[in-house]
Structure formats: C-alpha cells, structure tokens
Amino acid sequence: MKTHDERIAEMTFASVYPHYIAKVEKKGRTQEELLRVIEWLTGFDEQKLQAHVEAKSTFETFFQQANLHPNAHLITGLICGYRIEEIENPLTQKVRYLDKLVDELAKGKKMEKILRN
C-alpha cells in the first residue's frame, strides 16, 4: 500500500488545478489571482503552468522544476489536519504550501498577506 507522501508525489497537477480554480471562483476570486499566487510560490508563469497541465506532470515533477519562493517557509498553519511547518517530507510540504495559499485566497485574504512579502 502506498504512503500518503507517495500518493501525493504521483498525483498530477492537472488533476488538482481545476479544483483550485473552482474553489477560488466560487468564493468570488479570479483565476488571474490564483495564477499570481501559484507564480509567487513556484516561479511558473501561465504558459509554464499550462505546459505542466498538458504534460500531466506529477507533483513531484512540478515541484522539481519549480523555483520555490524564498519566503515559502513563512507559510504556516493547519491544512487538512496537518501543521505545515511540521511536515517532514519536503514534497508533501510544498504541495501543502500550495493548498494553503489557495485556501487563503478562497477565504478572501488580502493578496499582500497571501504573498508574504
């Protein structure tokens, strides 16, 4: 049986991305704002993001190619019952960073706060 970390590594970004879009739009935020948040975390512009969607990149590949923002470690708190700063698997932690940013966007947090500048 696969571990939680292995399942996350094998999930494709393309399988989750539409859920991110739906989640933020349902709460009155825009896809442009979502793209801005993802670009802040990963360094991927819209074109690179689309390439990952089309290639069905796993989260492992996605984050291997990402240029993680130097302030990403400031993303803390609970997500899916896990305290982000205590997650030991580096890839799982990066995926949870992304989940947390999407959550904050959907919850109406100000962009300056989400982007931790």
N, C-alpha and C positions, 0 to 999 in steps of 0.2 A: 504494500500500500504506500502511496506517495505521501510525503510530508506536506504540510501546509506551505513551506518555503518552495518545495519543488513544484507544487501546483501553481503557485504564483509565478515562478520563473517561466513556466510553459504556457501561461495564459497569453493571448495575443493582445496587443494594444488595440487592434481593430475591434476586438470583441467587447471592449470596455468603453471605448471612446464615444459611441452613440449614447450610452447610458450617462456619461458625463454631460454631454450636450443636452439631453432630455432633462436631466436633473437641474442644471442651471437655468435653462429656458423656462421650465415650469415655475421657477421662483423669480422670474422677471429679469434674469441676467442674460447677456448675449453670448453668442458663440465667439465673437471677437474678444470679449473679456476672458473667456475660457482659454482661447489661443494665447492671449497675453500672459496668463498665469502659467500655462504649460511652457511657453517660451522662456519665461523667467527661470523656471526650475531646470529645464533641460537644455536650453540654448537652441531648440528646434524652432525654426520659423514655420509658417503654414505649409510651405512647399515640402520641407523635410518631414513634417508631421504626416502629410498626405502620403508621402513615399512609404512611411512606416505602416500606414493603414493599408495601402495597396499591397505591400510586401507581406502583410500579415506577420509583422515582426513580433516575436515573443517579448515579454517584458525584459527578459534577460538581454536580448539583442538591443532593444530600445534603450535601456539604461547603460549598456556598454558603450553605445555610440553617443550618449548624452554628455553634455558638458555641464555637470551639476553646478548650480549657483553656489558661490562660496558662503552665502547666508542660509543655505538649506538646513543646516543644523539648528537654526533658530525655530524650525517648525516642530512644535512640541504639543503634547496633549494626548487625549484619547481618540482612537479611531478603531471602530469595530472591536471595542473592548481591550485594545492593546495600547499601552503607553508608548508613543512613537519613539521617544528618546531611549527606551529600554529594549527596543527590538535589536537582537544581536545579528541577524542575517542582514548584510548590507543591501542586498537587492530588495528584500521584503521591506526594509526600512524606506528605501527610495520610492517604492510603489505606494506605501502608506503616506509618504510626504505628499505625493500627487493626490491621493484620496482626500487628505486633509485640506489641501488648497481648494479642491473642487467643492468640498463641504462648506468651507468658509465663504466661497463665492456664492454658493446657493443660499447660505444663511444671511446674505446681504452685508457682509463685512466690507468695509471700505478697501479699495484696491491698494492704497498705500500700506495698510496694515497687513493685507494678504502677502504683499511682495516683500515685506520685512526689510525695507531699505533704511 
